[in-house]
Amino acid sequence: MLKRIVCTAGLLAVLGFCAFAQEKPAVFARGAVLMAADTGEVLFAKNEHERLGMASTTKIMTALLTLERAAPEQTVTATHDMVRVEGTSMGLRAGDRVSLHDLVIGMLLPSGNDAANAAAVSVAGSVGAFTALMNRKAAQIGMTNTHFVTPSGLDDDDHYSTAYDMALLGCYAMRDPLFAQICASQKATVHFDNETHTRTYTNHNRLLRTLHGACGVKTGYTKKSGRCLVSAVERGGILLVCATLNDPNDWADHEKLYDYGFSLVHRRKLPSACASVAVFGAAQASVTVRPADDLYLTVCADQAQVQVRVFAPPYCFAPVHKGQVLGRAAVYRNGRCVAGTALLAQEEIPSNTEEVKRSGLFSRMTRFWQNQIQRIKGKRYAGRKSKIA
């Protein structure tokens, strides 16, 4: 397989804005982080890397893995081992039949420990095997100061996280459309035993009813860990995620932090990037490609340098259809990819057999690669010359 050519769009977008930032708030939380969901930039931090208990906010990871690793419509029959767990419950009894989708509702709204256990065993075969998946996923996300022991969040000395890691998890989880839909629900109805019995649950997250733009994520509490809360708020196309651990005044703290965070940030549209891709087998030599969607970024500095890169194949074969995917545009900030979209062909290019016969497809491809090799050699020569100089 030919390696794709990476083309740099050749633009650095300097994004400025004028905002009247509020004074940095004081919060009661032992650990707190407010984060921009698209860039991962931290807007507020307090003891952000201190390892603390996270109680039932653990179920963010449990719910996410359940949705990622199994079909939501899959039916689970509850067993005694699944439902034999202390703490909050969705009311499962041995013999109840419920879908994994409804178990996720049971985790995220009433914070059912029985729902978390049932999903863990169903997905991985055992609680231990599921927590191994949780820790593997945490490492992939970048949660370097987190270790899971239970899928429900019951206290354990080896079950811990940090405000930074939980905010990171919240940002990641909110990218899953079904997860985001469920955790934003103020109420939801679960069907037991093939819809012969239903039960309606109310979301424990009070911010969904009191805070403008609130759309997630999960509450938590144990006597040892204290009150824990990961929340998400979207305003004007900007999504911020806040995590507080061991916070006796979490509702008020989150409101203050969002007021502060949204006073710092603006959403900026990035300049459109385009490229051309050589076309073989057509009268037209190349096709223009452009991003499928407008690209936006949350900006929270006086000036933010952003690089838009275009990743496109060096050539394609006719016919080319308008709207055909021919690569990807990606946005990088501080060396990290923070957004992206597909590159689409901007025109219809039919195949031309006469052109192929006249010019010779093999000859055109040969000339193309000869030109590419000459360009590479030229760059290497220029590099050697500059080093000698």
N, C-alpha and C positions, 0 to 999 in steps of 0.2 A: 504493500500500500504506500502510495506517495505521501510524504509528509506535507501537511498544509503550510503554505507560506504565511507568516505573520506579518501583517502590514500595520504600521503605526499611522493613525489618522493624521498625525502631524499637527495636533492642536492641543494647546494647554488652556483650558478654560479657567480664567480668573474670575471667581465668583465673589462678589462683594455684596454686602447688605447693611442696612442701617436698622438696628433694633435697640430698643431700650430695655436692657436686661435688668431684672429685679435683683435685689440684694440676695446673696446666697442664704437660703433658709437654715434655721437650726431645727434638727429633727431628734426625736427620742430614740430612734432605732440604734441598736448596737452596731449593726452593719447596714449600709444602704448604698444603692447605685441607681442612677437614672441614666438610661442609654438610648441613643438613637438607633432604631431597629435596622435601618438600611446600612449604615456605616459602622455600627458597633462603637461609635465614639461615646465616651463617658462624659456626661454633662454635669453630674454631681456624684461625689463619692465620700463615704465615711467608713473607715475600717473595712474597705471593700474586699480585702484578701484575708480577713480573719475567718478561721474555720469555726462554723457555728452549726447548730442543729437547724434543719429546715422544715421539720414536721411534714404536714401533708402537701406542701408545695412539691414534695417528691413526686406526687402523682402527675405532675406535668410530664416528666420523663416516662412514667408508666403508661399514660394515655397515648403519648406520642409513639412509643414503640409498638403499642397494641395496634394502632392505625397503620403503621408502616409495615409491620411484619405479618399481618393477617387480613383477610377480607372482613370488612366491617359487618357484613350480613351473616357471617359464620355464627352458628348457634352453639351455645355452651350450656351443658347441664351441670348445675351446681352440685358439688359433693360436700360432705361434712368437713373434710379437710380445707376446702376452699373458704367456707364461711365461718370456720372456727378461728376468729381473730377478734381481738378486743378493739374498743374505740368506736368511732363513727361508722354507720352502716347504711346501706341502701335497702336493707331488709331482705336480703337473699336468704332462702332456705334450701336445704338439701333437696334436690329433685326439681327445683325451678329451672326452666329453660328460658334463656335470654340471649340476645345477640351481643357480639362484641361491641357493636356501636352503642348499644344501650348500657353496656358495662362502662364504657367511657363516659357516658352521661352520669352514671352512678358514681364515678370517680370525681369528675370535675364539678358537679353541682352540689350534691349532698356530701361529698368527700367520703364515699364508702370505702372502708378498708376491705370489706368483703368483696367489693367489685374489683379492687386492685389485685387481691389475691387470686380471684377467679380468672381474671384476664392473664395474669402472670403464668399460672399453671397451664392454661389453655394454649398460650402462645409458645412457651418454652418447655413445658413438661414438668417443671418444678419451679418453686420460688427461687432456689439457689441458681438454677440455670438462667432464669430471667434477670436476676440482679447482675449476673456476669454480663449479660447483654447491655444492661443499663450502664455499667462502668465502661464497657467498650464504646458505647455511643457517646458518653461524656468525654472520653478522650478524643474522639473524632471531632466533637464540637469545639474543643479547646478548654473544657472545664478541668483545669489542672489541679484544683484544690478541692475536688469533690470525690466522695466515695459512698456508694449506695450499699446498704445491707438488706433493706426491705423495700418492696414495691409500694407500700402504703405510707411510710414515713414515721412509723413508731420509733421511739427513741432507742438509740444504741450508740455506744461510745465511738464505734467505727462508722457511724452513719452521719455524714457531715457535708457541708458545702460552704460557699461564701456568697456574699451579696453580689459580687461581680459574676461569679459562675451562674447563679440563678437568673440574673438579668440576661446573660448570654443565652441560657436555655430558653427563657421566655421569648427572646427575639427569634430564635431558631424555630420554636414550636409554632409561633404565629404565622410562619410561612406555609404551614400545612393548612389548606383551605377547610377541611372537615374539622380539624382540631379547633381552628379559629371560630368556626361557626358554632360548635358546641359550647366552647367556653364563654362565648358572648351571649348565650341564651339565658334569660332571666328565669325561665321555667321550661321544663321539658317533660314529656310523658314517655314512660317506659312500658313496653308490652312483655308480660310474662306468659309462658305456657301457650305459645301460638295465639296470642292476643285474647285469651280467655280472661285475663286479669291485667289491669293497668294500674299504674301508680304515677302521680305527678310530683316532680321535685322542684324545689326553689333553689336557685343559685345562692350560695353563701356569700358571694362577692357583692357586698353592698354598694360598691362604687358603680356598678352597672346601672343602679337606680338613682344615684345621687350626683355623679360626676359627668359633665358633658364630654362626649366622645369615648367614654370607657367601653372597652370591647374585650376584656379578659383580665386576669388569666386564672389564678388559683389562690385560695386562702389556706392557712395552716395554723394549727395550735397544738402544743402539748405543754404540760406544766414545766418540763425541763427546757424546751426550746423557746417557750414564750410564743407570742403572736408573730406569725410570718405571713408575708403577702407578696406575691408577684402580680403586677397589674399591667395593663396596656391601655393606652389612650391614643386615639387617632383624631387629629384636627387638621383641616386644610391639606389633606394628603400626606401628612407627616405622622408616622407612628413612633411613639416613645414607649419604652418599657421600664418599669420601676420595680426594684426588689428591695424589701426590707426584712431583716431577720432580728428576732427578739425586740419587737417594737410595741410597747404598750399603747401607743397612740397612732397605729398604722393608718387608719382611715384619713385622719387629719394630715399626717405627714405626707401621704401620697398626694393629696390635693395640693398642698404647698409645693411639693417638688414638681408637679406638672405645671403649675402656674409659673414657676421659675424656669423650667426647661423650655416651655413654649415661648417664653420671652427672649430666649437665646437664639432660637433656630428659625430658619426660613427654608422654603423649598424652592430649588432653582432648576430650571429646565436647561439641559446641556445642549450645546450646538450639535447638530446632526452630523454624523460621519458617513462618508460614502467611499466606495472603491469600485474598481472595474475588474471583471474576470474574463480572461480570454475564452472565446467560444470556438470549438472545432466543429466542422461539418455544417457551417452556415456561411452565407454571404457576408454577414456582419461579423467583424473581428472580435468584439467584446460586448459584454453586457454590464450595465451599471447596477450596483446593489446598494441598498440603503436600509437602515434599521426599520424593523417592523413597527416599533413603538417609540414614542418620545421617551427620552431618558431624563430622569429627575434625580436629584440628590438633596439630602438634608445638609444644609450648610450652617455652621455655627461659629465661624471665625470671620474676622474682618476680610480676609482673603483666603480662598481655598484653591489650591492648584489641583486640577483633575485631569487625568489623561484618559482619552477615549481611544481604544485600540480596535482595529478591524482585523478579524481573523477570517480569511477567505481562501478557498482553494486557488491554485495558480491557473487552473483552466477547468472547463466543463464541456460537455458534448451537447450539440443541438439534437432535438429541439429544447429550447428553454421556455418555460411558461412564466408569464407575469405572476408574481407572488411566490415563485418557487424559492425555497430556502437554499441559500448559497453562502453559508458562513454565519458568523456571529460578531456582534459589537459588544465590547465589554468596557465598563468604567472602572478605572483604578484610582484609588486615593491612598496616598502614602504606601504605594506598592501592593495594596490589597484590593482584590476585585470586590466591588460593592454593588454592582448592578450589571445587567446585560440583557440583550434581546437578539432575536434572529435577524439576519440580513436577507432581504428579499429582492429578487430580480425585479427590475422596474419596467421591463418590456417583454413582449412576446417575440421570440426569435425562432422561426421555423427552420427545420433542416433543409439543406439545399444539396441535392445529389449532384447537380451539375457543377456546383462550386467545388464539391469534394473531388469530382473527376478532373476538373480543370486544374486545380491547384495541387491536388494530391494531399490527402489527409496526413500521410506519413511524412511528407516533405514539410508540411506546416508544423507538425509536432517537433520534427527535428530542428527546424529553424528556431522554434520557441525555446527549446531546451538549450540550444547553442547560445542564444541570447542570454538566458539565465546564467549559464556557466560563465560567460564573459563578464557579466555584471558581478558575479561572486569573485572571480579572479581580480577584477578591477578594484573591488573593495579591499581584498587581501593585500594587493600591491600597495594601495594607498595607505593601508595600516602599517605595513612594513616600512614604507618610506617615511611616515611620520615618526615611527619609533627611532629610525636611524637619525633623523633630524634632531 
